[in-house]
Structures are given as structure tokens and as C-alpha cells.
Amino acid sequence: MNIKFLSAAFISVMILTTSFSASASLIEYNDYTLNEITNVVSSNDLEWLQWDETLGLSIDEALAVNQGWRLATRTEMNSLFNDMLSTSLFTGTSNVIDRHTWGFDDTNYLLFLEMIGSVNTAFNSSCEDDFEISCRYSILSFDSIKVLFDSELDNYTGLGYLRQAYQQDNFECIVDQGCELLSTDTNGAYGYLQYASISPNTYEPNGGVALVRAIYDVPEPSTLVIFMLGVVVLASRRFKKQY
């Protein structure tokens, strides 16, 4: 069999495989698409950099590191929260705070956190003093994220927060007697957009910065088009060889 034919066939298969692999790395939810390779979330006309990509950075630092991106506005944050949480409670009419407590069905919150990026907040205090007769401690763990954005208000910076529902177990321990579960607190999923006086040099240890950029309408070739292009290349090479 002709080596050139095999080479062209191999190239076509590789292009097709690459296209399928790229599609497999995409997660879609409520008209938003996450590319797990680039960590970018796309909507109809806007791209969002996952918030944990700027974890621990100030606004100034995040903008310096990510050239071509800008700070998300209050209006864009309201739209994102409403779209992701399937609500209309984030209106931006308050100059202080918009909050939303979702209760214990945190499905939308978890999907939101998966799409936009999150950090795990874990707390497990312990009794380390050997001379202490008794002490109390709590155990909890949940996914959450804080993020800074443009409040569109003079002298204010936006602060957003998302948290899944979680359970907190509270214990009391007595030396030589062990520990006893005192109570269990349940906390519903929670989200808010707040507008406060925060310096652009301030950062959130468990959060990042909401960065966006416009999407320009550059159509991507579909899998079928790529496959057909490979077929055309193969056919043209066979035709040239025969004539």
C-alpha cells in the first residue's frame, strides 16, 4: 500500500481523534460551557476564567498575570449568579448586599462551584493541651469560593461568595473519658454579592478574582467538516497518482 496514502490516512485519524478529545473535555450547564483544559467558562458572548485560577491574588495581581482579561462587573456577576442558580434574586438594586440562601438542596450550587472553580474549606479543631480537663471542638468540610469583582460603585469593590450546604458536628471531650457528640448543625447552601470598600491590593486567601473577556464570533470547524477535509485530501492524492 502506498506510504503517502497511509500517512494521509493517519493524519486524518489524528485530526478526528483530537476533535473528539476536545469535545470530551467540555462540561455544559445552563448555557455555560467549561473547557477543563483551558479552565475557561464560556457563555454566549463572554468568557470567565475559573475563579480558583486567581486564588490568593489581589485584583491588581490577577490583571497583571492574565493579560487580555478585565474585571467582571456587578451587572455581569448578577447575571452569572441568576443563570447558574436558576433564580432572579440577584438584582443589583441594593448598594450593600444581595444574598440568597438555598436550603439543603444544593444541586445548583454544586454545579456552579464545579463550573466556576472552588476551594475546600475544612476545619477540624482538636484538644492538644494534655493538662486540659475537657474541651469542645467541631468538624466540618465544604466547598466554597470567594471572589472580587467591579461593583460599579464609586470607592467600592464587589465581593461574591458561594458555599454548598454542609453539616457541622460539635463534640465535647474529657480526658480519659473520650468524646461525645453534643450537637449537629446543618447549614444550607448560600450565596451573596456584597459591595464594600476593598483596596485593589487586597486579596482573599480562600478566593480569587472574577475575570472576563469578550467572545469574538470565530466559527470552529465541526468534526464532520474536519473528517470530510481528510477524505478530500486522500481522494486528491489518489487522483494525482492515477493521472
N, C-alpha and C positions, 0 to 999 in steps of 0.2 A: 504494500500500500504506500502511496506517495507520502514522503515525510512532511512536505508542506501542508498536505491535507490534514495529517494528524496534528500538526502544530496549530493550524487554524481551528480545528475542532476543539483542541484543548483550551485555547484562548476563549472560545465561545462558552464552553462549560464553566470556566473560571469566572467569567463575567456574570453568568446566570447564577452561580453559587454565591458570589459576592452580593448580588442583589437580594437574594433570599435571606442571607445572613443579616444584612442591614435591616430588612423588614422585621426579622425576629427580635431585634434589639429595641423595638419600639413598644411603648406602653401607652394606651389611649384611655382617656376618661373625660367625659363631659366636654367634648370638642377640644381637648388639650392632648398633646402627644409628647411623651417623654422619650428622648433618644438617650439610652443608657450608655452609649459610647461617648457622646459629647457632653452629657449631663445638662442638656438644654431642653426646656419645655416650650413647645410651640402652640400658639393659638391661631386664629385667623390672620391677624396682622401684627402679632407681637411675639417675641421670643423672651423667655425668662431663664436666666441662669439659676440652676438649683441653689437654694439658699445656703446649704452646707458647703458649697464650693468657696464661700467667702467667710467661713466660720472663724470667729475671733478677730475679724478685720474691722477697722473703722470705715466710715464712708469714704474718706479721702484715700485710704489704702486700697480699698476694693476697686475704686475707679482707676487708680494708678496701675494696678495689676491687670485689670481687664479693659484694655483699650477698645474703643468702639461701642462700649456699653454705657448706659446712663442710669441714673437713679429712677426707680419706679415712682410714679406719682400717687397721690391719695386716691384720685379717681380710678386709676388702674388697679390699685390694691382693693378697692371696694368691689370692682367688677370681678376680680380674681376670687375673692372670698365668696361672693354671691354665687358665682358659677360653680366653684368647687364644692360648696356646702349646700347647693340647691336651695338657696334661700334668697330673700330680698331685704334682710335686716340691716345689711351694711349700706347705709345711705350717704354717709359723709356729711350729714346735716349738723352733727354735733361738733363743736370746736374742742371737745375734751376727749371723748371716747365712744366708740361703737363696740358693743360686746355681744356675744352670742353663746349661751350655754345650751348644749345639745342634749344633755342627759347621758344615758348609758348606751344608747345605740350609736356607737361612734364609727360606723362603717364609712361614712363620708369623710370624717376626719382622718381616718387611717389611710384612705385613698389619697386624700390631699397631701398628707405627710409623705407618702410614698412618692408622689409625683414631684413635690417641691423640695424634698430633702429634709431630713430631721436628725436630731441627736437623741441619744438615750439618756434620760435623767434617772439615775439610780441613787438610792440613799439607804444605807444600812448602818445605822449607828450601833455602837457596841459598848459594853461595860468593860472598860480596861483597867479600872482602878481596883487593885486587889484588896484595898482597905475599905472599899465602899460596901456597905451592908446590902443595899438594894439600888436598883436604877431602872429607868424606863428607856425603851428605845423603839424605833419604828423601822419597818422595812417597806420600801415601795420602789417601783420601777415603771417608767412610762416613756413613750416617745413624744418629743415636743420640739419646737423651734421658735426662736425669737428673730425678728428681722427689722432692720432700719430702712426707712423709705422717705420720700419727699412728701411732707404734709400739705404742701401748697398753702401754708400759713406762714406769715412773717415771724421769724425768730423761733420757729418750732420745727422739730423733726418727728417724723412718724415712727411709731414702734408697734409692730404687729406681733401677735403671739398665738400659737396653736398648740393644743395639748389633747392627747387622747384621754379617754376615761381610764381611771386606774383605781386600784384597791390598796389601801394602806393598813397594814397590820401593826397594832400597838401592843408591846409586850412589857411586862414587869419581871425583873429578875432579882432573886435573892440569893446571896452567897450560900452555897451548899444545899440549896433547895431547888435550883433550876429556874426556868422561866415559865410564865403563864401569859397566855393571850388575854389581854384586857378588853380590847375592842377592835373593831374593823370599820374603817371609814371608807366610803365609796365616793369617788369624785367624778362627775360627769365630764364629757368632752367639752372643751372650752376654747373660745377664740375671741380675740379683740383687736381692734385697731385704735391706738392711742396717739395723741398729739401732745408732745411735751418738749420742753426746752432742753435739747440734747445737742452737744457740740459735734460737728462732723468728724472730730478726732476721737469721739467716744466709740467704744466697741462693746458688743455683747458677748461675754465668754461662751454662752451656750446658744449663740445665734450668729447670723450673718447679715448681709446687705442685699436688698431686693434690687437686682439689676435687670434692665430690659434693653432690647434693641428692636428696631423695626424689621419686619419681614418683607423682602422685596420679591415680587412675583416672578421667580425664575423657575419655570416648569422643570421637573425632574423626569428623565426618561423612565417609562414603565418597564416592568420585567418583560412583557411581551415584545415591546419595541426593541429592547436590547437583544432578545433572543432572535428576532427576525433579522436584525442587523448582522448577527453572526451567520445566519443562514445565507444571507445575500453575499457576504464575503466568501463563504465556502463555494457557493454556486459560481461566482465570478472567477474564482481561481480555477475551477474545473473547466469552465468555458474557455479560458485563455489557454489552458493546456491542450485542449482538443483542437483549437483553431489557431 
